[in-house]
Amino acid sequence: MTTFVDRVELHVAAGNGGHGCASVHREKFKPLGGPDGGNGGRGGDVILVVDQSVTTLLDYHHSPHRKATNGKPGEGGNRSGKDGQDLVLPVPDGTVVLDKNGEVLADLVGHGTSYVAAEGGRGGLGNAALASARRKAPGFALLGEPGRSGDIVLELKTVADVALVGYPSAGKSSLISVLSAAKPKIADYPFTTLVPNLGVVTAGSTVFTIADVPGLIPGASQGRGLGLEFLRHVERCSVLVHVLDTATLESDRDPVTDLDVIEEELKQYGGLDDRPRIVVLNKIDIPDGKDLADMIRPDLEERGYRVFEVSAVAHMGLKELSFALAEIVGKARAAKPKEEATRIVIRPKAVDDAGFTVTQEEDGLFRVRGEKPERWVRQTDFNNDEAVGYLADRLNRLGVEDQLMKAGARAGDGVAIGPEENAVVFDWEPTMMAGAEMLGRRGEDHRLEAPRPAAQRRKDRDAERDEAQREYEGFEPF
């Protein structure tokens, strides 16, 4: 039965925002007391958080579909809907988040580090929030936005200071078992270790972690054996330790050739050239192993390697090795740049950035793309004429109609707002503002209208102008 998984494909879906409520306050002697529809609640996020107690991605291998809860719709009486609950997914330290194309989205290192994998949808505004001096009693509300969803890939790269690499049965598991309190599986046949083992070593005042990576063989970087699956676990280490078997029973192998083969595989994998190397000649408790170690040690030192002769079984040479590793790890930690305080980067919007684009496609269709127009379309209830009129007013104030005219659009031309796979398509009819004013402003309940004095009319006009200016500058009540 599988107990360790270090790569999974996960489908995440954030919660949808709740719909706003269109409601009119009613009570005795006051049948039309004004709009009182509440806003919809926000959908829950899907958040990945590093948890030191989690060491594998096994849970997500068995349950790859994860969804946060939706926001609740608003209600009358100015009652807003409840926000959806965030879904927090614990992941091991060293988890890398990638998209389906292999692009890195986040590298989660350090306890508590988090990443929002999918954002919840905004809740729709109720008609109470949409009311203004220009639109006193909206008979509509905005719909909640759908939450983000998609597939992501989680890859675990073990966070360790030291990585033990070498051929199968070289004695890596035995070595980590005597250097630390780890209890890996040990046996006298190849590929005993099927998952990386992690141990904690104390040498003087230095405490560091050591990882036992499953055995590598020729062709590991191209997927042969288990190497390709676990080479990623050596990427974060500060030092690589070549564990060489000086008492191998295979006549076609020798420690120096083993070292050359493993180095070639690490080179093919890439990104590890700058890591310091140490060579450990293991199994010197066997007479033939000790003789072979004495023979090849000068050659290895001539290549520039620091060489240690040890025996995991007889506990020989372990103290010298652990203190040498602690020294290298300490230097690597001191050389790391100190973490800077979080900086806030402000990127002001360009003066000529309208926030949307209008392009004409080969078939003559005009397509509008932009965050605001697409979000407004998602929030619009197209079964409500007032809501559609409100959308048209917003698009007009944003300048979409002016850009359509400049692009050569004529009355009756097809216009699509949004991407090809999820667009709203309609026949464009330019808005004549004078005619619209004669017919009455859209989004109002005229039953609440009453003759207004001149001072009130001026006040309403000023409020109307201020509202249009706020929407142009990007402010929206929420």
Secondary structure, DSSP 8 states (H G I E B T S, - for coil): ------EEEEEEE----------B--BTTBS---B----------EEEEE-TT----HHHHH--EEE-------BTTTB-------EEEEE-TTEEEE-TTS-EEEEE-STT-EEEEE--------HHHH--SSSSS-S---------EEEEEEEE----SEEEE-STTSSHHHHHHHHSS------SSTT---S-EEEEEEETTEEEEEEE-----TTGGGT-TTHHHHGGGGTT-SEEEEEEETT---TT--HHHHHHHHHHHHHHH-S-TTS-EEEEEE-TTSHHHHHHHHHHHHHHHHTT-EEEE-BTTTTBSHHHHHHHHHHHHHHHHHHS--------------TT--S-EEEE-TTS-EEEE-HHHHHHHHT--TT-HHHHHHHHHHHHHHTHHHHHHHTT--TT-EEEES-GGG-EEEE-----HHHHHHH--TT--GGG-----HHHHHHHHHHHHHHHHHHHTT----
